[in-house]
Every structure is written in structure tokens, then in C-alpha cells.
Amino acid sequence: MEQILKYIKGDRPIWLIMLILSVASLLLVYSSVVTLAYRHHDGNTLYYLFRHGFILVCGMGLMFLAHKVKYTYYSKIAQLALYLSIPLLLVTLLIGTNLNSANRWLTIPVINQTFQTSDLAKLALIMYVARFLALKQDVIKDFKRGFFPLLVPIFLVCGLILPADLSTAAMLFVNCLILMFIGRASLKHMAVLALVGIIALGGVYAIGKALPGTINRLDTWVNRIETFTSPELAGNNANYQTDQSKIAIAKGGLIRIAPGHSVQRNFLPHPYSDFIYSIVLEEYGLFGGVFILLLYLILLFRSIKIASGCPRNFGALLAIGIGFSLVFQAMINMAVAVNLVPVTGQPLPMVSMGGTSIWFTCLAVGIILSVSAGVESSEERKPNRPLAHVT
């Protein structure tokens, strides 16, 4: 064990959290893919077990490799990743694989593997915003030199994601706002930016109401919002997803240990991804749901602790920006399962089934661990002016 641990750097609690989430993911996905297995593989659930296990092992390998890279190198990588993700998003929007009336994936030739380009774009933009804020601390409150240049990549990336995935674009926009606040951007400028974002979302909703049937995804967003805000006016099947989720939660009760004995997996749409937290609550009760929630909260706490101890602004912003984005997505997924927010289609990071989602989650956590390893290294401890909102 000591021989293995000497190769593992960074925050040990985060490593443990990722290991626990991986085991939980394997159990939950294996339990929830029954209907999918009967639909596509004659009931062979072992196919999905081994496939998902392989994805998780590869993800942990990517996390290990990412944490071995010195975190300062991610400043340059952020630029390259952003420049790569923008054309990929554009190509996806134009000729991507269509699923549920949205082009979100590109199919990689030869291996025939789908790749969700928004996962790359999310991580790339957060890294780039962290880099920009760290470099522009002296002029960050100046609109022309410090604030406006940052708006271009934010609007470009969020705008390219928006037509296919409104919730991802909105969450990424909020993540950038939080990171800008931590990076000491002007509150006045941020308030205007937030207002612009709200007006833009309102405009999208208004277009969907005024021109029903013209754009499929607009109709979907409008229906989800109206179903959530006015369930009494919705049709009988409009609340089907949330109703089945509530039934799963009720069956779980306070404490239950029944792995693989979910009933609602046969009725919930996408129980292995969007509604996997409902399976957690049904098979392990409220106790299991709270346990998973605490794991994400601890991940956020450890990310903040790493950021507060980092001697460089870029590392601090990188750790807290990535940590918040992962936990924020997890909270949205859980909130959907318990009907606190409209259905969004966001997976539960590191738990839901999915290739690129898990891999980019592992890469993101690997970057946090890289920052943590840098904090632990004595040669990284150089004097630097700390960020007001970080320390």
C-alpha cells in the first residue's frame, strides 16, 4: 500500500471521495440499466457493468495523469482547450449526432464513440476564466481592459451550447459569474452581466411561447418550465418523470439497504443518468441520499481549503472554480430528483452513466489534485498577493 501511496499526491480526502463515488456509480448503474439491457442486449446487464467499469477505470487513470501535471501548465492548456472547444461546439451544432431533438454529440470515427463537446467546453472555459482573472488582477475592475475582454469567450461558449442544452449554458454562465466574484471583478459590472443573462433567458422563453413548434428544443424548455411552475395546468403525463421520482423516494423511506431492488427503475426515464439520485433514495433511503450529498459538500469544502492555501492566484481560482462547478451540477441533479427545480437533464457527476461526462469529471478533479499537490510542495510556496475573496 505504501508503494502505491507514494505515487499519489494531492488531497487524500478527495481521492477517497472519488473512489467512493466510483463504487457507488458501479452499483447504481448496474441496478438501473435493466430496461436498457432488455431493450438493446437481450437483458444482458453484465455488458453495461463491464462497460461502465471500464469507463470508470479509464477515468481514474485520467485523474491520476492530470494530477501529475504541474498546475501552472494548465494556464497554457486552458488557451488551447478553449480554442479547440469553440470550433468543436460549432461543428456539433451544425452536423452533430441528433438525440432528443438536439445536436450535442460528435461521433469519433473508427472507434464509433460519441463525444459530448460541451463537457470539454465547460472545463476549458472555467480554466480560461481562472487564467484571465489571475493575469488581469491589476486591471480587473476596469471595464475595457479587465472585464469586457472576458465577456467574449463566455458569451461565445455559452451561446454555442445554448441551442442544444439550455441548462448547461445557464449553469456555465453562473459558474463564470461566481468565479469572477471570487476573482474580485467589479460588482457593478457583474450585476449588469447577470441582468443581461436573465433578460436573455427571458427572451428565449418568450420566443418559445410566441412561436411554438418552430424549434423543438424551445418547446421542450417551455413545457418543462410551465410543468414545474403550474403543474395543475399540465396534462396527465406532463409530470410523469417527477411523479415516478417521488414514488421512488417514498419507497426508500428513511433508511433502506436494498441494492438492486429498485422498482421505479422500470418506469423512470433515464434512471441510470438524469434520475440516478432517485435510485439512490429508493435503494438506500434518505440516509444514502444524504451520504452522497455530503460527499459532494466535502469535495467543495476541500476545494475551498486548497484554494485558500494556494500561493498563486491562478491555482486558487482554478481549484475553487472547478470544485464549485462540479458540486453545483450535482446539486442541480439532486434538486431535479426531489422536484425543487424543473427537469434539466444534468447527470450526477461521477455517478451517472456516461463516457465523456465521467472522463471530464475525472480530469477536472485531477486538476484540483494538481493544485493541491503544488500547495504541498515546498518549492511552490512563493510569496504572492492573495485574492481578497479567496483568503
ZIBEL-V160522 format. One record per pair of residues at least 24 apart in sequence whose C-alpha atoms are under 8 Angstrom apart, sorted by the first residue. I is the first residue (numbers start at 1). J is the second residue. D is the distance in whole Angstrom. If there is no record, write none. Layout:
I_J_D / I_J_D
This chain:
8_64_8 / 9_67_7 / 9_68_8 / 9_369_7 / 9_370_8 / 9_372_8 / 9_373_6 / 10_67_8 / 10_369_5 / 10_370_6 / 10_371_8 / 10_372_5 / 10_373_4 / 10_374_8 / 10_376_7 / 11_302_8 / 11_369_6 / 11_372_6 / 11_373_7 / 13_302_8 / 14_299_6 / 14_302_7 / 14_369_8 / 17_295_6 / 17_299_7 / 18_350_8 / 21_292_8 / 21_350_6 / 21_351_6 / 22_56_7 / 22_350_7 / 22_351_7 / 24_351_7 / 25_350_7 / 25_351_4 / 25_352_7 / 25_353_8 / 26_52_7 / 26_53_7 / 26_351_8 / 27_259_7 / 27_260_8 / 28_259_8 / 28_260_8 / 28_272_7 / 28_276_7 / 28_279_7 / 28_280_7 / 28_351_8 / 29_272_5 / 29_276_8 / 29_351_8 / 29_352_7 / 29_353_6 / 30_260_8 / 31_259_7 / 31_260_5 / 31_261_8 / 31_262_7 / 32_260_8 / 32_262_8 / 32_265_6 / 32_271_6 / 32_272_5 / 32_276_8 / 32_279_7 / 33_265_8 / 33_271_8 / 33_272_6 / 34_265_8 / 34_266_8 / 35_265_8 / 35_266_6 / 52_353_7 / 52_354_8 / 55_355_6 / 55_358_8 / 55_359_8 / 56_358_7 / 56_359_8 / 58_359_7 / 59_358_6 / 59_359_5 / 59_360_8 / 59_362_5 / 59_363_8 / 60_362_6 / 62_359_7 / 62_362_6 / 62_363_6 / 62_366_7 / 63_362_5 / 63_363_5 / 63_364_8 / 63_365_7 / 63_366_4 / 63_367_8 / 64_366_6 / 65_366_7 / 66_363_6 / 66_366_5 / 66_367_6 / 66_370_7 / 67_366_5 / 67_367_6 / 67_368_7 / 67_369_5 / 67_370_4 / 67_371_8 / 67_373_8 / 68_370_6 / 69_370_6 / 70_370_6 / 70_371_8 / 70_374_7 / 71_315_7 / 71_367_7 / 71_370_5 / 71_371_5 / 71_374_7 / 72_314_8 / 72_315_7 / 74_127_8 / 75_127_7 / 75_128_7 / 75_131_6 / 75_314_8 / 78_124_6 / 78_125_7 / 78_127_5 / 78_128_5 / 78_131_8 / 79_124_8 / 79_128_6 / 81_120_8 / 81_121_8 / 81_124_5 / 82_121_7 / 82_124_5 / 82_125_6 / 82_128_7 / 85_117_7 / 85_118_8 / 85_120_6 / 85_121_5 / 85_124_7 / 86_121_7 / 86_156_8 / 86_157_6 / 86_160_8 / 88_117_6 / 89_117_6 / 89_118_7 / 89_121_8 / 89_157_8 / 89_160_6 / 89_161_7 / 90_160_7 / 92_117_7 / 93_160_7 / 93_163_8 / 93_164_7 / 101_216_6 / 101_217_6 / 102_163_8 / 102_164_5 / 102_165_8 / 102_217_7 / 103_164_6 / 104_164_6 / 104_165_8 / 115_355_8 / 115_356_6 / 116_356_6 / 116_357_8 / 118_161_7 / 119_356_7 / 119_357_6 / 119_360_6 / 120_360_7 / 121_157_7 / 122_172_7 / 123_322_8 / 123_360_8 / 123_364_7 / 125_153_7 / 125_154_7 / 125_157_8 / 126_175_8 / 126_176_7 / 126_318_8 / 126_321_6 / 126_322_7 / 127_318_6 / 127_321_8 / 127_322_8 / 129_176_7 / 129_179_8 / 129_180_8 / 130_179_7 / 130_183_8 / 130_314_6 / 130_317_5 / 130_318_6 / 130_321_7 / 131_314_6 / 131_318_8 / 133_180_7 / 133_183_6 / 133_314_8 / 134_183_7 / 134_313_5 / 134_314_5 / 134_317_8 / 135_314_8 / 137_183_8 / 137_184_8 / 140_184_7 / 140_185_6 / 140_186_7 / 141_184_8 / 141_185_5 / 141_186_5 / 142_186_8 / 143_189_7 / 147_185_7 / 147_189_8 / 163_217_7 / 164_217_7 / 166_221_8 / 167_344_6 / 167_345_8 / 167_346_8 / 168_346_8 / 171_329_8 / 172_325_8 / 173_197_8 / 175_321_7 / 175_324_7 / 175_325_6 / 178_321_8 / 179_317_7 / 179_320_8 / 179_321_6 / 181_389_8 / 182_317_8 / 182_387_8 / 182_388_8 / 182_389_5 / 182_390_6 / 183_317_7 / 183_387_7 / 183_389_7 / 184_387_7 / 184_388_7 / 184_389_7 / 224_342_6 / 224_343_6 / 225_342_6 / 227_342_8 / 228_341_7 / 228_342_5 / 241_268_6 / 241_269_7 / 242_336_8 / 242_337_7 / 242_338_8 / 242_339_6 / 244_268_6 / 245_275_7 / 245_278_6 / 245_337_6 / 245_338_7 / 246_278_8 / 246_337_8 / 246_338_7 / 248_278_6 / 248_279_7 / 248_281_7 / 248_282_5 / 249_278_6 / 249_281_5 / 249_282_5 / 249_285_7 / 249_286_8 / 249_338_8 / 250_282_7 / 251_282_6 / 251_285_8 / 252_281_5 / 252_282_4 / 252_283_6 / 252_284_6 / 252_285_4 / 252_286_7 / 253_281_8 / 253_282_7 / 253_285_5 / 253_286_6 / 254_285_5 / 254_286_5 / 254_287_6 / 255_284_6 / 255_285_5 / 255_286_6 / 255_287_6 / 255_288_7 / 256_282_8 / 256_283_6 / 256_284_5 / 256_285_5 / 256_287_8 / 257_283_6 / 257_284_5 / 257_285_7 / 258_283_5 / 258_284_6 / 259_283_5 / 259_284_7 / 272_352_6 / 272_353_6 / 273_347_5 / 273_348_7 / 273_351_8 / 273_352_4 / 273_353_5 / 273_354_8 / 274_333_7 / 274_345_5 / 274_346_6 / 274_347_5 / 274_348_7 / 274_352_7 / 275_333_8 / 275_336_8 / 275_337_6 / 275_347_8 / 276_348_7 / 276_351_8 / 276_352_6 / 277_333_8 / 277_334_6 / 277_337_6 / 277_348_8 / 278_337_6 / 278_338_8 / 296_327_6 / 296_330_7 / 297_327_7 / 299_323_7 / 299_327_8 / 300_324_6 / 300_327_6 / 303_368_7 / 304_390_8 / 306_371_7 / 306_372_6 / 306_375_7 / 307_390_7 / 308_390_6 / 308_391_5 / 309_375_7 / 309_391_8 / 310_371_7 / 310_372_8 / 310_374_8 / 310_375_5 / 310_381_8 / 311_375_7 / 311_380_7 / 311_381_6 / 311_382_6 / 311_383_7 / 311_384_6 / 311_386_7 / 312_382_8 / 312_384_6 / 312_385_8 / 312_386_7 / 313_384_8 / 313_385_8 / 313_386_7 / 313_387_7 / 315_371_6 / 316_371_8 / 316_390_7 / 318_367_8 / 318_368_7 / 318_371_8 / 319_367_7 / 319_368_5 / 319_371_7 / 322_364_6 / 322_365_8 / 322_368_7 / 323_365_8 / 323_368_7 / 326_361_8
